Amino acid sequence: MRLLECTTAQYRSLRLTAPNGLPNLLAEAEQQELHYLDFAQRLMNYEIAVRSVRASSATSSRPSSRRRGR
């Protein structure tokens, strides 16, 4: 198994969404000659952004429910 495929599988096993953007992030990192910590930070920022969008989508798509009797 190639390194990218192995890394993608590991990220998925951790339930991270970053593998979807990993090829683009790697290409940018290589082109910009990023330090490994800069790349790691971009990877985590990508993950946080994707989760934030998902959370706001899930929240806005749910009907509001109110408890009665309190």
N, C-alpha and C positions, 0 to 999 in steps of 0.2 A: 504494500500500500504506500502510495506516495505521501510525502510529508504533509502537503496541504490537505489531502483527503483524511489523513490520520488526525490532524489538528481539528478539522471540521467535525469529525465524528466525536472527538473528545468534547468540543464545545457543545455539541448537541446533547451529549450525555449529561452535561451540566445544565441543560435546558437554557442555554444562552442563545440569543438571536444573532449574535455577531457573525456566525458563519455565512449568513446570507450576504453580508457586505464585505466579507473577508478578502475576496480577490481584489476588489477595488481599493480597500484599505492597504493591502500589501503593495499594490502597484503604486499608490501615492507615496507610501513610505520609501519604496525603492527609488522612485523618481526624485524625491526630496531628500534622500539620504538621511532619514530620520534616525535618531538614537533609539535604541530599543525601548527605553522608558517613554519616550515621546510616542512611539507606536503603541505601547501598552495603554497609555493614557487615551489616545484616540480610539482605541478599541473599546475601552470602558465607556467613554463618552458616547460612542455609537450605541452601545448596549443600553445605557441610561436613556438616551433619546428615544429609542424604539420602545422601551418599556413605558416611558412617559406618554407617548402617543397612544399606545394600547390602553393604558389606564384611563386616559381622558376619553377615548372612544367608547370604552366599556361603560364608563360613568354616564356619558351623555346619551347612550343608547338605551339605558335602563329606565323604565318608568319610575317616577318617584313614588315611594310608598310612605304612608304616614300611619303611625300606630294610633289606634283609638282607645279611649278609656283611661288615659293617663293624665 
